[in-house]
Amino acid sequence: MKGAIYADDSGNPGVESGSEFLPSARKSWTAVIVPTVVAGEVHKGMTIFLDGVRAEYGAEELHFTEIYSGKGVWKRISADKRAEVIKLMADLMAALRLPIVHQSIGDFNLLDHPADVFPAKAGDWDLKDYSQLALVILCSRLAHHLRAMKADSPEDFDLPCELYLDAGILPSGRVRRLPNWQDVIEGPTAQFRNSSELAGLQLADFAAFVINRSQWIAVTRERGAFSKAEELILTAAAGLNVLDFGYERIAAEDLGVASYEDRISKSRVEKGLAPRPVKRAVDV
């Protein structure tokens, strides 16, 4: 079985986090890379997991935001049972250690760079649309990581590999050509599918949900002991193999918006950027 890349989008559109580092208008994409060497194992594990969830809860596909919030078919399921499903998926992802790449774009990311850095179009991709821009940048970063991993472990990757995206920008079954990266992405094209059609997309749904929710927790929680829900999500996040994220231990009483923003500010300075997001000029 050949490996592939599966990607899903996430965010909190229209919902204010209280932190300028997580603006409500941001768009994010999260990609899970399944190397050829473990593709069969991943397929087997996900089939067993999804068959079990389908048999016990009647859910044909997993949308972890719905599971966490108790919506849809999960409305009648107890919080403890829903937490068990999330924990099982977190354990599976932690055991597999699949490489993950995450990309988020908002106003301040564009203001960090000269206006001409991002063109308006790239083929059929509208780069004024944050969701499409974030996806194109994600593909560039995926290419960088895939080339490096292929060089380090040639037997683990068969390149180029297929890129599957959860339907949204285009309906399921549609394909859109990418402007580059044909050496690592088959085509090079982005193939849109419903998550019910491809189990791999539910890996991406989980990773996107956990990253987004853990960031939300960090900037909105009151300092003190973790709640059960916070501990569940943050433990799941710690088990993800996100290639561009740094990990560090932090006590529950210290995790909050101030510590989160301090870490982001430090990272921005290391990249040669201003410690805080640049503000857009307002005409008066």
Disulfide bonds with the S-S distance in Angstrom:
none
